Amino acid sequence: MESLEALVAHIQGLSGSPEEVAHLHSLLKQADGDSLRAHASALVPFLAHLSPGAHSLGYLYLLEACATSGANLGDFGGGDFLVTMADFLTACSSDQIRLAPDKFLNVCRVLKDQVMQLNRPIRGIAPLRVAVRKIQASPEQLTPVHADYLLLCLLAKQYKAGLSVLEDDIFEVDQPKDLFLYCYYGGMIYIGLKKFPKALELLHNAVTAPMSSLNAIAVEAYKKYILVSLIQNGQVPSFPKYTSATAQRNLRNHAQIYVDLCTSYGNGRYSDLEIFIESNAAVFQSDNNLGLVKQVLSSMYKRNIQRLTQTYLTLSLEDIARSVQLETPRDAEMHVLRMIEDGEIHATINQKDGMVSFHEDPEQYKSVEMVEHIDSSIQRLTALSKKLASIDENMTCDPAYLLKVSSTGRDRGRFDYEDFDTVPHKYF
């Protein structure tokens, strides 16, 4: 390997035009390897002579060699080196770092690991948020940085920060693990924000994604999927037909206590559910799901009150309290008021005689706001339909897909999702 001084000189002189950067890339690949990492401690001073924005490709090679050398990063200046990595992720050129995506991902991973070791996950949120956009070829692409970013948002309890990537429509996936982690962490962020419908959507995707063998992420996602389904809808739907056979056969067996919780919840008796939760609290705690389980218990009051609206037009607060096992009519009044405010039931309370009158949904779907909402939904569905048609067309032209279909045989009536597990997950 040529001297470090000469290598840095090449980086400084060949970071201009695309042709120069391409030539520099070939030189860096020749210098890369164990020999470069062996000089990791000597590389750090040279970084001060380079610009993260103007010399991004060369800077990345040197920075990644330091970060992955196996040496204690404290030897490179500790917190200062962490700042160096963060500044690079923020200032680097997207065009240059995409020439060496694996090295860029390594730097992101080391940054994530370091802030977690320091118990300061919030320090990694801003640089990784920028890194997601730098490495993405388009906003529709899922990258490994997505999961690392969402994990830091969770650990720092900065749930709203996670929305910056969760609100994107993802259509391109390179690695299945990235998808499972993205859906799992994303679901947990929406749980933290009490946005249970969005949490269900992501957890559902983790549970129903194609898989040839069961993985721990899908099992944990299924446990939370059961709990959030009970909180939001009062029941857990059966697996849709597009769920992999592996998931349908095995998920319930790995989450049996949650299936039993669902059965107890369906009986509608608060006291029985409370006893069940107390007797299995240690298991729920070990899964870090006890808080969600307690929300399931609280939601039973709401669910039982909703059942009453299907049977009665008027009912006293005392009768409501007795039917749903609340201690006093005052507790019943508070629950009913909260449900009215949240739009979960339509009712009025006559506080003079303590009677509750239940009403039909007053929404006539004729307001300007509702018409705009429906129009927006139609446009979004139309765009989604066109996108799916494009994806389907690209898949049918994918050589690996065609090879798999032809080798599987034409006699079978349908293909299982495991049949295509080896087909690339990126369709563009």
DRENDO-1510 file (C-alpha; in Angstrom, 1 decimal, always signed):
<recs>
REC; n; res; u; v; w
REC; 1; MET; +0.0; +0.0; +0.0 .
REC; 2; GLU; +1.3; +3.5; -0.9 .
REC; 3; SER; +1.9; +5.9; +1.9 .
REC; 4; LEU; -1.0; +7.5; +3.8 .
REC; 5; GLU; +0.2; +10.9; +2.7 .
REC; 6; ALA; +0.0; +9.9; -1.0 .
REC; 7; LEU; -3.4; +8.4; -0.5 .
REC; 8; VAL; -4.7; +11.6; +1.1 .
REC; 9; ALA; -3.2; +13.6; -1.7 .
REC; 10; HIS; -5.1; +11.5; -4.2 .
REC; 11; ILE; -8.3; +12.1; -2.3 .
REC; 12; GLN; -7.7; +15.8; -2.3 .
REC; 13; GLY; -6.9; +15.9; -6.0 .
REC; 14; LEU; -9.4; +13.4; -7.4 .
REC; 15; SER; -12.7; +14.5; -5.8 .
REC; 16; GLY; -14.0; +16.8; -8.5 .
REC; 17; SER; -15.5; +15.5; -11.7 .
REC; 18; PRO; -17.3; +12.1; -11.9 .
REC; 19; GLU; -14.4; +10.7; -13.9 .
REC; 20; GLU; -11.9; +11.8; -11.2 .
REC; 21; VAL; -14.1; +10.3; -8.5 .
REC; 22; ALA; -14.3; +7.0; -10.4 .
REC; 23; HIS; -10.5; +6.9; -10.7 .
REC; 24; LEU; -10.2; +7.7; -7.0 .
REC; 25; HIS; -12.6; +4.9; -6.2 .
REC; 26; SER; -10.3; +2.3; -8.0 .
REC; 27; LEU; -7.3; +3.6; -6.0 .
REC; 28; LEU; -9.2; +3.4; -2.7 .
REC; 29; LYS; -10.3; -0.2; -3.4 .
REC; 30; GLN; -6.7; -1.1; -4.0 .
REC; 31; ALA; -5.6; +0.5; -0.7 .
REC; 32; ASP; -8.6; -0.9; +1.2 .
REC; 33; GLY; -8.4; -3.9; +3.5 .
REC; 34; ASP; -6.6; -5.1; +6.6 .
REC; 35; SER; -3.5; -3.0; +5.9 .
REC; 36; LEU; -5.6; +0.2; +6.0 .
REC; 37; ARG; -7.3; -0.8; +9.2 .
REC; 38; ALA; -3.9; -1.7; +10.7 .
REC; 39; HIS; -3.0; +2.0; +10.4 .
REC; 40; ALA; -6.4; +3.1; +11.9 .
REC; 41; SER; -4.9; +5.2; +14.7 .
REC; 42; ALA; -2.7; +7.1; +12.1 .
REC; 43; LEU; -5.7; +7.8; +9.9 .
REC; 44; VAL; -7.5; +10.1; +12.3 .
REC; 45; PRO; -5.2; +13.1; +12.0 .
REC; 46; PHE; -5.5; +13.0; +8.2 .
REC; 47; LEU; -9.3; +13.4; +8.4 .
REC; 48; ALA; -8.7; +16.9; +9.5 .
REC; 49; HIS; -7.2; +17.7; +6.1 .
REC; 50; LEU; -10.2; +16.5; +4.3 .
REC; 51; SER; -13.7; +18.0; +3.8 .
REC; 52; PRO; -16.6; +15.6; +4.5 .
REC; 53; GLY; -18.6; +17.3; +1.8 .
REC; 54; ALA; -16.0; +17.8; -0.9 .
REC; 55; HIS; -13.9; +14.6; -0.3 .
REC; 56; SER; -16.8; +12.3; +0.8 .
REC; 57; LEU; -15.7; +9.1; -0.9 .
REC; 58; GLY; -12.1; +9.2; +0.4 .
REC; 59; TYR; -13.2; +10.5; +3.8 .
REC; 60; LEU; -15.6; +7.5; +4.0 .
REC; 61; TYR; -12.9; +5.0; +3.3 .
REC; 62; LEU; -10.7; +6.4; +6.0 .
REC; 63; LEU; -13.5; +6.9; +8.5 .
REC; 64; GLU; -14.8; +3.3; +7.9 .
REC; 65; ALA; -11.3; +1.9; +8.4 .
REC; 66; CYS; -11.1; +3.6; +11.8 .
REC; 67; ALA; -14.6; +2.7; +12.8 .
REC; 68; THR; -14.3; -1.0; +11.9 .
REC; 69; SER; -10.7; -1.6; +12.9 .
REC; 70; GLY; -11.7; -3.3; +16.1 .
REC; 71; ALA; -9.8; -0.8; +18.2 .
REC; 72; ASN; -11.4; +1.1; +21.1 .
REC; 73; LEU; -12.9; +4.2; +19.6 .
REC; 74; GLY; -11.8; +6.0; +22.7 .
REC; 75; ASP; -8.2; +5.7; +21.3 .
REC; 76; PHE; -9.4; +8.0; +18.4 .
REC; 77; GLY; -10.6; +10.7; +20.7 .
REC; 78; GLY; -13.7; +9.1; +22.2 .
REC; 79; GLY; -16.5; +11.6; +22.0 .
REC; 80; ASP; -14.7; +13.7; +19.4 .
REC; 81; PHE; -14.6; +10.7; +17.0 .
REC; 82; LEU; -18.3; +10.2; +17.5 .
REC; 83; VAL; -18.8; +13.9; +16.5 .
REC; 84; THR; -16.6; +13.3; +13.5 .
REC; 85; MET; -18.8; +10.4; +12.3 .
REC; 86; ALA; -22.0; +12.4; +13.0 .
REC; 87; ASP; -20.7; +15.4; +11.1 .
REC; 88; PHE; -19.7; +13.3; +8.2 .
REC; 89; LEU; -23.1; +11.7; +7.9 .
REC; 90; THR; -24.7; +15.1; +7.9 .
REC; 91; ALA; -22.3; +16.8; +5.4 .
REC; 92; CYS; -21.3; +14.0; +3.0 .
REC; 93; SER; -22.2; +14.0; -0.7 .
REC; 94; SER; -24.9; +11.5; -1.6 .
REC; 95; ASP; -23.5; +10.8; -5.1 .
REC; 96; GLN; -20.1; +9.9; -3.7 .
REC; 97; ILE; -21.1; +7.8; -0.7 .
REC; 98; ARG; -23.4; +5.7; -2.9 .
REC; 99; LEU; -20.3; +4.4; -4.7 .
REC; 100; ALA; -19.5; +2.6; -1.5 .
REC; 101; PRO; -22.8; +1.9; +0.2 .
REC; 102; ASP; -21.5; -1.0; +2.4 .
REC; 103; LYS; -18.9; +1.2; +4.0 .
REC; 104; PHE; -21.5; +4.0; +4.6 .
REC; 105; LEU; -23.8; +1.4; +6.3 .
REC; 106; ASN; -20.9; +0.3; +8.4 .
REC; 107; VAL; -20.3; +3.8; +9.7 .
REC; 108; CYS; -24.0; +4.2; +10.4 .
REC; 109; ARG; -24.0; +0.9; +12.4 .
REC; 110; VAL; -20.9; +1.9; +14.4 .
REC; 111; LEU; -22.4; +5.2; +15.2 .
REC; 112; LYS; -25.6; +3.5; +16.4 .
REC; 113; ASP; -23.7; +1.0; +18.5 .
REC; 114; GLN; -21.6; +3.8; +20.1 .
REC; 115; VAL; -24.5; +6.0; +21.2 .
REC; 116; MET; -26.2; +2.9; +22.6 .
REC; 117; GLN; -23.1; +2.0; +24.6 .
REC; 118; LEU; -23.0; +5.5; +25.9 .
REC; 119; ASN; -26.7; +5.3; +26.8 .
REC; 120; ARG; -27.2; +8.4; +24.7 .
REC; 121; PRO; -29.4; +7.2; +21.8 .
REC; 122; ILE; -30.7; +10.7; +21.2 .
REC; 123; ARG; -27.2; +11.7; +19.9 .
REC; 124; GLY; -27.6; +9.4; +16.9 .
REC; 125; ILE; -31.1; +10.4; +15.8 .
REC; 126; ALA; -30.3; +13.5; +13.8 .
REC; 127; PRO; -27.3; +12.1; +11.9 .
REC; 128; LEU; -29.0; +8.8; +11.1 .
REC; 129; ARG; -32.1; +10.7; +9.9 .
REC; 130; VAL; -29.9; +12.5; +7.4 .
REC; 131; ALA; -28.1; +9.2; +6.5 .
REC; 132; VAL; -31.4; +7.6; +5.5 .
REC; 133; ARG; -32.0; +10.2; +2.9 .
REC; 134; LYS; -28.3; +10.2; +1.7 .
REC; 135; ILE; -28.2; +6.4; +1.0 .
REC; 136; GLN; -31.7; +6.1; -0.4 .
REC; 137; ALA; -32.0; +5.9; -4.2 .
REC; 138; SER; -35.6; +7.1; -3.8 .
REC; 139; PRO; -38.0; +7.7; -0.9 .
REC; 140; GLU; -39.6; +4.4; -1.7 .
REC; 141; GLN; -36.5; +2.4; -0.9 .
REC; 142; LEU; -36.0; +0.7; +2.5 .
REC; 143; THR; -32.5; +0.6; +3.8 .
REC; 144; PRO; -30.8; -1.0; +6.8 .
REC; 145; VAL; -30.4; +2.5; +8.3 .
REC; 146; HIS; -34.2; +2.7; +8.7 .
REC; 147; ALA; -34.3; +0.1; +11.4 .
REC; 148; ASP; -31.3; +1.6; +13.3 .
REC; 149; TYR; -32.8; +5.0; +13.2 .
REC; 150; LEU; -36.2; +3.8; +14.5 .
REC; 151; LEU; -34.5; +1.8; +17.2 .
REC; 152; LEU; -32.7; +5.0; +18.5 .
REC; 153; CYS; -36.0; +6.9; +18.3 .
REC; 154; LEU; -37.6; +4.2; +20.5 .
REC; 155; LEU; -34.7; +4.1; +23.0 .
REC; 156; ALA; -34.7; +7.9; +23.3 .
REC; 157; LYS; -38.5; +7.9; +23.5 .
REC; 158; GLN; -38.5; +10.4; +20.6 .
REC; 159; TYR; -41.5; +8.8; +18.9 .
REC; 160; LYS; -42.5; +11.7; +16.7 .
REC; 161; ALA; -39.0; +11.8; +15.2 .
REC; 162; GLY; -39.6; +8.3; +13.8 .
REC; 163; LEU; -42.5; +9.6; +11.7 .
REC; 164; SER; -40.1; +11.3; +9.3 .
REC; 165; VAL; -39.4; +7.9; +7.8 .
REC; 166; LEU; -42.6; +6.0; +8.7 .
REC; 167; GLU; -44.8; +8.2; +6.7 .
REC; 168; ASP; -43.0; +7.2; +3.4 .
REC; 169; ASP; -44.6; +4.6; +1.2 .
REC; 170; ILE; -42.1; +1.8; +0.9 .
REC; 171; PHE; -42.0; -0.3; -2.2 .
REC; 172; GLU; -38.4; -1.4; -2.6 .
REC; 173; VAL; -36.9; -3.9; -0.1 .
REC; 174; ASP; -33.4; -5.4; -0.5 .
REC; 175; GLN; -33.2; -7.6; +2.6 .
REC; 176; PRO; -36.2; -9.3; +4.4 .
REC; 177; LYS; -34.7; -8.6; +7.8 .
REC; 178; ASP; -34.8; -4.9; +7.1 .
REC; 179; LEU; -38.5; -5.1; +6.4 .
REC; 180; PHE; -39.2; -7.1; +9.6 .
REC; 181; LEU; -37.3; -4.7; +11.8 .
REC; 182; TYR; -38.8; -1.7; +10.1 .
REC; 183; CYS; -42.3; -2.9; +10.7 .
REC; 184; TYR; -41.6; -4.1; +14.3 .
REC; 185; TYR; -39.9; -0.9; +15.4 .
REC; 186; GLY; -42.4; +1.3; +13.5 .
REC; 187; GLY; -45.3; -0.5; +15.1 .
REC; 188; MET; -43.8; +0.1; +18.5 .
REC; 189; ILE; -43.3; +3.8; +17.7 .
REC; 190; TYR; -47.0; +4.1; +16.7 .
REC; 191; ILE; -47.9; +2.3; +20.0 .
REC; 192; GLY; -46.0; +4.9; +21.9 .
REC; 193; LEU; -47.9; +7.6; +20.1 .
REC; 194; LYS; -51.2; +5.8; +20.8 .
REC; 195; LYS; -51.8; +5.6; +17.0 .
REC; 196; PHE; -53.0; +2.0; +17.2 .
REC; 197; PRO; -54.5; +1.7; +13.7 .
REC; 198; LYS; -51.1; +2.6; +12.2 .
REC; 199; ALA; -49.3; +0.3; +14.6 .
REC; 200; LEU; -51.6; -2.6; +13.6 .
REC; 201; GLU; -50.8; -1.9; +9.9 .
REC; 202; LEU; -47.1; -2.3; +10.4 .
REC; 203; LEU; -47.3; -5.2; +12.8 .
REC; 204; HIS; -49.7; -6.9; +10.4 .
REC; 205; ASN; -47.0; -6.5; +7.7 .
REC; 206; ALA; -44.4; -8.1; +9.9 .
REC; 207; VAL; -46.7; -11.1; +10.7 .
REC; 208; THR; -47.8; -11.7; +7.1 .
REC; 209; ALA; -44.6; -11.0; +5.2 .
REC; 210; PRO; -43.3; -14.0; +3.2 .
REC; 211; MET; -41.0; -16.2; +5.3 .
REC; 212; SER; -39.5; -19.7; +4.7 .
REC; 213; SER; -38.7; -20.2; +8.4 .
REC; 214; LEU; -40.1; -18.5; +11.5 .
REC; 215; ASN; -38.0; -15.7; +12.9 .
REC; 216; ALA; -38.0; -14.1; +16.4 .
REC; 217; ILE; -39.0; -10.7; +15.0 .
REC; 218; ALA; -42.2; -12.0; +13.6 .
REC; 219; VAL; -43.0; -13.8; +16.8 .
REC; 220; GLU; -42.6; -10.7; +18.9 .
REC; 221; ALA; -44.5; -8.7; +16.3 .
REC; 222; TYR; -47.4; -11.2; +16.6 .
REC; 223; LYS; -47.6; -10.9; +20.4 .
REC; 224; LYS; -47.9; -7.1; +20.1 .
REC; 225; TYR; -50.3; -7.5; +17.1 .
REC; 226; ILE; -52.6; -9.5; +19.4 .
REC; 227; LEU; -52.5; -6.9; +22.1 .
REC; 228; VAL; -53.0; -3.9; +19.9 .
REC; 229; SER; -55.9; -5.7; +18.0 .
REC; 230; LEU; -57.7; -6.2; +21.3 .
REC; 231; ILE; -57.1; -2.6; +22.4 .
REC; 232; GLN; -58.3; -1.2; +19.1 .
REC; 233; ASN; -60.9; -3.6; +17.8 .
REC; 234; GLY; -61.7; -5.9; +20.7 .
REC; 235; GLN; -60.8; -9.0; +18.7 .
REC; 236; VAL; -57.9; -10.5; +16.7 .
REC; 237; PRO; -58.7; -11.4; +13.1 .
REC; 238; SER; -57.6; -14.7; +11.6 .
REC; 239; PHE; -54.6; -14.9; +9.3 .
REC; 240; PRO; -55.3; -13.6; +5.8 .
REC; 241; LYS; -54.9; -16.1; +3.0 .
REC; 242; TYR; -51.7; -14.5; +1.8 .
REC; 243; THR; -49.9; -15.2; +5.1 .
REC; 244; SER; -47.1; -17.7; +4.7 .
REC; 245; ALA; -47.8; -21.3; +5.7 .
REC; 246; THR; -44.8; -21.1; +8.1 .
REC; 247; ALA; -46.5; -18.2; +10.0 .
REC; 248; GLN; -49.9; -19.8; +10.1 .
REC; 249; ARG; -48.5; -23.1; +11.4 .
REC; 250; ASN; -46.2; -21.8; +14.1 .
REC; 251; LEU; -46.9; -18.3; +15.3 .
REC; 252; ARG; -49.8; -19.2; +17.6 .
REC; 253; ASN; -47.7; -22.0; +19.2 .
REC; 254; HIS; -45.0; -19.4; +20.1 .
REC; 255; ALA; -47.5; -17.0; +21.5 .
REC; 256; GLN; -49.9; -19.3; +23.3 .
REC; 257; ILE; -50.3; -17.2; +26.4 .
REC; 258; TYR; -51.4; -14.3; +24.2 .
REC; 259; VAL; -53.8; -16.5; +22.4 .
REC; 260; ASP; -55.2; -17.5; +25.8 .
REC; 261; LEU; -55.4; -13.9; +26.8 .
REC; 262; CYS; -57.5; -13.2; +23.6 .
REC; 263; THR; -59.8; -16.1; +24.6 .
REC; 264; SER; -60.3; -14.6; +28.1 .
REC; 265; TYR; -60.9; -11.2; +26.7 .
REC; 266; GLY; -63.6; -12.6; +24.4 .
REC; 267; ASN; -65.5; -13.9; +27.3 .
REC; 268; GLY; -66.2; -10.3; +28.4 .
REC; 269; ARG; -65.7; -10.8; +32.1 .
REC; 270; TYR; -63.4; -8.2; +33.5 .
REC; 271; SER; -62.6; -10.0; +36.8 .
REC; 272; ASP; -61.6; -13.2; +34.9 .
REC; 273; LEU; -59.3; -11.3; +32.6 .
REC; 274; GLU; -57.8; -9.5; +35.6 .
REC; 275; ILE; -57.0; -12.8; +37.3 .
REC; 276; PHE; -55.5; -14.2; +34.1 .
REC; 277; ILE; -53.2; -11.2; +33.7 .
REC; 278; GLU; -52.1; -11.2; +37.3 .
REC; 279; SER; -51.3; -15.0; +37.2 .
REC; 280; ASN; -49.1; -14.5; +34.0 .
REC; 281; ALA; -47.7; -11.1; +34.8 .
REC; 282; ALA; -44.1; -12.4; +35.0 .
REC; 283; VAL; -44.3; -13.7; +31.4 .
REC; 284; PHE; -45.8; -10.5; +30.1 .
REC; 285; GLN; -43.1; -8.5; +31.9 .
REC; 286; SER; -40.3; -10.6; +30.5 .
REC; 287; ASP; -41.7; -9.9; +27.0 .
REC; 288; ASN; -41.8; -6.2; +27.9 .
REC; 289; ASN; -45.5; -6.2; +27.1 .
REC; 290; LEU; -47.0; -5.8; +30.6 .
REC; 291; GLY; -47.9; -2.1; +29.9 .
REC; 292; LEU; -49.8; -3.1; +26.7 .
REC; 293; VAL; -51.5; -5.9; +28.6 .
REC; 294; LYS; -52.7; -3.5; +31.2 .
REC; 295; GLN; -54.1; -1.3; +28.4 .
REC; 296; VAL; -55.9; -4.4; +27.1 .
REC; 297; LEU; -57.5; -4.8; +30.5 .
REC; 298; SER; -58.6; -1.2; +30.6 .
REC; 299; SER; -60.1; -1.4; +27.1 .
REC; 300; MET; -62.5; -4.1; +28.3 .
REC; 301; TYR; -64.6; -1.5; +30.0 .
REC; 302; LYS; -64.8; +0.4; +26.7 .
REC; 303; ARG; -65.6; -2.8; +24.7 .
REC; 304; ASN; -68.4; -3.8; +27.1 .
REC; 305; ILE; -69.9; -0.4; +27.0 .
REC; 306; GLN; -69.9; -0.5; +23.2 .
REC; 307; ARG; -71.7; -3.8; +23.4 .
REC; 308; LEU; -74.5; -2.1; +25.5 .
REC; 309; THR; -75.0; +0.4; +22.7 .
REC; 310; GLN; -76.0; -2.4; +20.4 .
REC; 311; THR; -78.7; -3.6; +22.8 .
REC; 312; TYR; -80.2; -0.5; +24.6 .
REC; 313; LEU; -81.3; +2.9; +23.6 .
REC; 314; THR; -81.2; +4.3; +27.1 .
REC; 315; LEU; -79.5; +3.0; +30.2 .
REC; 316; SER; -78.8; +4.3; +33.7 .
REC; 317; LEU; -75.2; +5.0; +34.8 .
REC; 318; GLU; -75.8; +2.6; +37.6 .
REC; 319; ASP; -76.8; -0.2; +35.3 .
REC; 320; ILE; -73.8; +0.5; +33.1 .
REC; 321; ALA; -71.5; +0.3; +36.1 .
REC; 322; ARG; -73.0; -3.0; +37.2 .
REC; 323; SER; -73.0; -4.5; +33.6 .
REC; 324; VAL; -69.3; -3.7; +32.9 .
REC; 325; GLN; -68.1; -4.3; +36.5 .
REC; 326; LEU; -67.2; -0.7; +37.4 .
REC; 327; GLU; -67.2; +0.3; +41.0 .
REC; 328; THR; -69.5; +3.3; +40.9 .
REC; 329; PRO; -71.9; +5.2; +38.6 .
REC; 330; ARG; -69.4; +8.0; +38.6 .
REC; 331; ASP; -66.7; +5.7; +37.1 .
REC; 332; ALA; -69.2; +4.7; +34.4 .
REC; 333; GLU; -70.0; +8.4; +33.7 .
REC; 334; MET; -66.2; +9.1; +33.2 .
REC; 335; HIS; -65.8; +6.2; +30.9 .
REC; 336; VAL; -68.8; +7.1; +28.8 .
REC; 337; LEU; -67.7; +10.8; +28.6 .
REC; 338; ARG; -64.2; +9.8; +27.4 .
REC; 339; MET; -65.7; +7.5; +24.8 .
REC; 340; ILE; -68.0; +10.3; +23.5 .
REC; 341; GLU; -65.0; +12.7; +23.3 .
REC; 342; ASP; -63.0; +10.1; +21.4 .
REC; 343; GLY; -65.9; +9.5; +19.0 .
REC; 344; GLU; -66.1; +5.8; +20.0 .
REC; 345; ILE; -69.8; +6.0; +20.8 .
REC; 346; HIS; -72.5; +8.6; +20.2 .
REC; 347; ALA; -74.5; +9.3; +23.3 .
REC; 348; THR; -75.8; +12.0; +25.7 .
REC; 349; ILE; -75.8; +11.9; +29.5 .
REC; 350; ASN; -78.7; +13.4; +31.5 .
REC; 351; GLN; -76.9; +14.2; +34.7 .
REC; 352; LYS; -80.2; +15.1; +36.4 .
REC; 353; ASP; -81.6; +11.5; +36.4 .
REC; 354; GLY; -78.3; +9.7; +35.6 .
REC; 355; MET; -79.5; +8.3; +32.3 .
REC; 356; VAL; -77.5; +7.7; +29.2 .
REC; 357; SER; -79.2; +7.9; +25.7 .
REC; 358; PHE; -77.3; +6.1; +22.9 .
REC; 359; HIS; -77.6; +7.5; +19.3 .
REC; 360; GLU; -76.8; +6.6; +15.8 .
REC; 361; ASP; -73.7; +8.0; +14.1 .
REC; 362; PRO; -74.6; +11.6; +13.1 .
REC; 363; GLU; -72.1; +11.7; +10.3 .
REC; 364; GLN; -74.0; +12.2; +7.0 .
REC; 365; TYR; -70.8; +12.2; +4.8 .
REC; 366; LYS; -71.9; +15.4; +3.2 .
REC; 367; SER; -69.6; +17.9; +4.9 .
REC; 368; VAL; -66.8; +19.7; +2.9 .
REC; 369; GLU; -64.2; +18.1; +5.2 .
REC; 370; MET; -65.6; +14.6; +4.6 .
REC; 371; VAL; -65.8; +15.1; +0.8 .
REC; 372; GLU; -62.2; +16.2; +0.8 .
REC; 373; HIS; -61.1; +13.2; +2.9 .
REC; 374; ILE; -62.9; +10.8; +0.6 .
REC; 375; ASP; -61.4; +12.5; -2.5 .
REC; 376; SER; -57.9; +12.3; -1.0 .
REC; 377; SER; -58.4; +8.6; -0.2 .
REC; 378; ILE; -59.6; +7.9; -3.8 .
REC; 379; GLN; -56.5; +9.6; -5.2 .
REC; 380; ARG; -54.2; +7.7; -2.9 .
REC; 381; LEU; -55.8; +4.4; -3.8 .
REC; 382; THR; -55.6; +5.2; -7.5 .
REC; 383; ALA; -51.9; +6.0; -7.2 .
REC; 384; LEU; -51.4; +2.8; -5.2 .
REC; 385; SER; -53.2; +0.8; -7.9 .
REC; 386; LYS; -50.9; +2.1; -10.6 .
REC; 387; LYS; -47.8; +1.4; -8.5 .
REC; 388; LEU; -48.9; -2.2; -7.8 .
REC; 389; ALA; -49.5; -2.7; -11.5 .
REC; 390; SER; -46.0; -1.4; -12.3 .
REC; 391; ILE; -44.5; -3.7; -9.6 .
REC; 392; ASP; -46.4; -6.7; -11.0 .
REC; 393; GLU; -45.2; -6.0; -14.5 .
REC; 394; ASN; -41.6; -5.7; -13.3 .
REC; 395; MET; -41.9; -9.0; -11.3 .
REC; 396; THR; -43.3; -10.9; -14.2 .
REC; 397; CYS; -40.2; -9.8; -16.2 .
REC; 398; ASP; -37.7; -10.7; -13.5 .
REC; 399; PRO; -35.4; -13.5; -14.7 .
REC; 400; ALA; -35.2; -15.1; -11.2 .
REC; 401; TYR; -38.9; -15.1; -10.8 .
REC; 402; LEU; -39.4; -16.7; -14.3 .
REC; 403; LEU; -36.8; -19.3; -13.6 .
REC; 404; LYS; -38.5; -20.2; -10.3 .
REC; 405; VAL; -41.9; -20.5; -11.9 .
REC; 406; SER; -40.6; -22.6; -14.7 .
REC; 407; SER; -38.6; -24.9; -12.4 .
REC; 408; THR; -41.5; -25.3; -9.9 .
REC; 409; GLY; -43.8; -26.8; -12.6 .
REC; 410; ARG; -47.0; -25.8; -14.2 .
REC; 411; ASP; -49.2; -28.5; -12.8 .
REC; 412; ARG; -49.7; -26.9; -9.3 .
REC; 413; GLY; -52.9; -24.9; -8.8 .
REC; 414; ARG; -51.2; -22.2; -6.7 .
REC; 415; PHE; -47.8; -21.4; -5.5 .
REC; 416; ASP; -47.0; -21.0; -1.8 .
REC; 417; TYR; -45.1; -17.9; -0.7 .
REC; 418; GLU; -42.2; -20.0; +0.4 .
REC; 419; ASP; -41.7; -21.0; -3.2 .
REC; 420; PHE; -40.4; -17.6; -4.0 .
REC; 421; ASP; -38.3; -16.9; -0.9 .
REC; 422; THR; -35.1; -17.0; -2.9 .
REC; 423; VAL; -36.4; -14.5; -5.5 .
REC; 424; PRO; -34.8; -11.1; -5.0 .
REC; 425; HIS; -36.9; -8.8; -2.9 .
REC; 426; LYS; -36.0; -5.7; -4.9 .
REC; 427; TYR; -38.3; -5.4; -8.0 .
REC; 428; PHE; -36.8; -2.3; -9.5 .
</recs>
